[in-house]
Amino acid sequence: MTLTQHLAELHRYRALLGALAGRELKGRYRGSLLGFLWTFLNPLLLLLVYALVFSVYFRVQMEHYAVFMFTGLLPWIFFSQSLSEGAGAITDGGSLVTKVLFPQQVLPAVKVLANFANYLLSLPILLGFLLAGGVPLTWCALAFPLVAALHLVFTFALVLILATATVFMRDTRHLLNNLLTLWFFLTPVLYPLSQVPEKYHPLVYLNPAALFTLAYQDIIFHGRWPRWDHLGALALLSLVLLWAGIRVFEHYKEYFAEKI
């Protein structure tokens, strides 16, 4: 199945995709006292922890530091949770995978879309932080849909590969969780790029998560257009990775049912 055919299949099952993503969001906090409010409370509590550590103990000298950190933290939460949950999309959905007519490619997409919706729902909190901190939004924020769309494609491509790998090697999820911790600290979410020695900047630019983070920081926090060369590289990488992810997923999906 080609890239366009795979995407056409997802579009064909868009109603099922939307229903499952909605159920994923509703079921995430089912039974908890605060329910859907955790969508907003989780990133806020995480922000408070990091703000305390890096503003008070490590004393990062930066104006509007909490706003800066939140700008990069929200997309990172979307990215990391999508990978972490998406890696188990097939193995966790065993009862559906074994059904002959069920479109298996929907399961990884559901995890990514549910977390992306969660990310979008958290944006009003970021806007409130911007207003409270006196950080103005500029016309450059119009680039947000482009950056977010590329981020969505890149994340979905990785999830397809990870979901396939987890079926055959269950240790993938454990390795991934440790890798995400390292990846987080190698990405300029908690610190500005200016605090990284300039000789290491080329290494930062080799990190796709860092390029996405810098793009969000540019258009939301710094009020400037993102680096178009970086976005061009991310677009190319995302499409190549999506092609590879679909090829891997489609090649191995006929074995999923017997491996689960």
DABEL-V569664 format. One record per backbone hydrogen bond with DSSP energy under -1.0 kcal/mol. CO is the residue of the C=O (numbers start at 0). NH is the residue of the N-H. E is the energy in kcal/mol with one decimal. If there is no record, write none. Layout:
BEGIN
co:CO nh:NH e:E
co:CO nh:NH e:E
END
This chain:
BEGIN
co:1 nh:5 e:-2.5
co:2 nh:6 e:-2.4
co:3 nh:7 e:-2.3
co:4 nh:8 e:-2.1
co:5 nh:9 e:-2.0
co:6 nh:10 e:-2.2
co:7 nh:11 e:-2.2
co:8 nh:12 e:-1.8
co:10 nh:13 e:-1.5
co:12 nh:16 e:-2.7
co:13 nh:17 e:-2.8
co:14 nh:18 e:-2.3
co:15 nh:19 e:-2.6
co:16 nh:20 e:-2.3
co:17 nh:21 e:-2.3
co:18 nh:22 e:-2.2
co:19 nh:23 e:-2.2
co:20 nh:24 e:-2.2
co:21 nh:25 e:-2.5
co:22 nh:26 e:-2.6
co:28 nh:31 e:-1.9
co:33 nh:36 e:-1.9
co:34 nh:37 e:-1.9
co:35 nh:38 e:-1.9
co:36 nh:39 e:-1.4
co:36 nh:40 e:-2.3
co:37 nh:41 e:-2.3
co:39 nh:43 e:-1.3
co:40 nh:44 e:-2.9
co:41 nh:45 e:-2.1
co:42 nh:46 e:-2.3
co:43 nh:47 e:-2.3
co:44 nh:48 e:-2.0
co:45 nh:49 e:-2.3
co:46 nh:50 e:-3.1
co:47 nh:51 e:-2.2
co:48 nh:52 e:-2.3
co:49 nh:53 e:-2.9
co:50 nh:54 e:-2.1
co:51 nh:55 e:-1.6
co:51 nh:56 e:-1.2
co:52 nh:57 e:-2.5
co:53 nh:59 e:-3.1
co:59 nh:61 e:-1.2
co:61 nh:64 e:-1.0
co:63 nh:67 e:-2.4
co:64 nh:68 e:-2.8
co:65 nh:69 e:-2.3
co:66 nh:70 e:-1.9
co:67 nh:71 e:-1.1
co:68 nh:72 e:-2.2
co:69 nh:73 e:-1.9
co:71 nh:75 e:-1.4
co:72 nh:76 e:-2.4
co:73 nh:77 e:-2.0
co:74 nh:78 e:-2.4
co:75 nh:79 e:-3.2
co:76 nh:80 e:-2.3
co:77 nh:81 e:-1.8
co:78 nh:82 e:-2.1
co:79 nh:83 e:-2.7
co:80 nh:84 e:-2.7
co:81 nh:85 e:-2.6
co:82 nh:86 e:-1.9
co:85 nh:88 e:-1.8
co:87 nh:91 e:-2.7
co:92 nh:95 e:-1.2
co:92 nh:96 e:-2.4
co:93 nh:97 e:-1.8
co:95 nh:98 e:-1.3
co:98 nh:101 e:-1.1
co:102 nh:105 e:-1.7
co:103 nh:106 e:-1.2
co:104 nh:108 e:-1.1
co:105 nh:109 e:-2.3
co:106 nh:110 e:-1.5
co:107 nh:111 e:-1.8
co:108 nh:112 e:-2.8
co:109 nh:113 e:-2.6
co:110 nh:114 e:-1.8
co:111 nh:115 e:-2.3
co:112 nh:116 e:-2.6
co:113 nh:117 e:-1.9
co:114 nh:118 e:-2.0
co:115 nh:119 e:-2.5
co:116 nh:120 e:-2.3
co:121 nh:125 e:-1.3
co:122 nh:126 e:-2.6
co:123 nh:127 e:-2.3
co:124 nh:128 e:-2.1
co:125 nh:129 e:-2.4
co:126 nh:130 e:-2.5
co:127 nh:131 e:-2.7
co:128 nh:132 e:-2.3
co:129 nh:134 e:-2.6
co:137 nh:140 e:-1.9
co:138 nh:141 e:-2.0
co:139 nh:142 e:-2.0
co:140 nh:143 e:-2.0
co:142 nh:146 e:-2.2
co:143 nh:147 e:-3.1
co:144 nh:148 e:-2.2
co:145 nh:149 e:-2.2
co:146 nh:150 e:-2.3
co:147 nh:151 e:-2.3
co:148 nh:152 e:-2.2
co:149 nh:153 e:-2.6
co:150 nh:154 e:-2.4
co:151 nh:155 e:-2.4
co:152 nh:156 e:-2.3
co:153 nh:157 e:-1.9
co:154 nh:158 e:-2.3
co:155 nh:159 e:-2.1
co:156 nh:160 e:-1.5
co:157 nh:161 e:-2.7
co:158 nh:162 e:-3.0
co:159 nh:163 e:-1.6
co:160 nh:164 e:-2.5
co:161 nh:165 e:-2.3
co:162 nh:166 e:-1.0
co:164 nh:168 e:-2.3
co:168 nh:171 e:-2.0
co:170 nh:174 e:-2.5
co:171 nh:175 e:-2.6
co:172 nh:176 e:-2.1
co:173 nh:177 e:-1.4
co:174 nh:178 e:-2.3
co:175 nh:179 e:-2.9
co:176 nh:180 e:-1.2
co:177 nh:181 e:-1.7
co:178 nh:182 e:-3.0
co:179 nh:183 e:-2.3
co:180 nh:184 e:-1.5
co:181 nh:185 e:-1.3
co:183 nh:186 e:-1.0
co:186 nh:188 e:-3.0
co:191 nh:194 e:-1.8
co:192 nh:195 e:-1.9
co:196 nh:199 e:-2.4
co:197 nh:200 e:-1.4
co:199 nh:203 e:-1.7
co:200 nh:204 e:-2.4
co:203 nh:206 e:-1.7
co:206 nh:210 e:-1.8
co:207 nh:211 e:-2.2
co:208 nh:212 e:-2.2
co:209 nh:213 e:-2.9
co:210 nh:214 e:-1.9
co:211 nh:215 e:-2.3
co:212 nh:216 e:-2.5
co:213 nh:217 e:-2.3
co:214 nh:218 e:-2.2
co:215 nh:219 e:-2.2
co:216 nh:221 e:-3.0
co:217 nh:223 e:-2.8
co:226 nh:230 e:-2.1
co:227 nh:231 e:-2.5
co:228 nh:232 e:-2.0
co:229 nh:233 e:-2.5
co:230 nh:234 e:-2.6
co:231 nh:235 e:-2.2
co:232 nh:236 e:-2.6
co:233 nh:237 e:-2.8
co:234 nh:238 e:-2.1
co:235 nh:239 e:-2.4
co:236 nh:240 e:-2.7
co:237 nh:241 e:-2.3
co:238 nh:242 e:-2.4
co:239 nh:243 e:-2.4
co:240 nh:244 e:-3.0
co:241 nh:245 e:-2.5
co:242 nh:246 e:-2.2
co:243 nh:247 e:-2.6
co:244 nh:248 e:-2.6
co:245 nh:249 e:-2.8
co:246 nh:250 e:-1.9
co:247 nh:251 e:-1.8
co:248 nh:252 e:-1.6
co:251 nh:254 e:-2.1
co:252 nh:255 e:-1.2
co:254 nh:258 e:-1.3
co:255 nh:259 e:-1.4
END
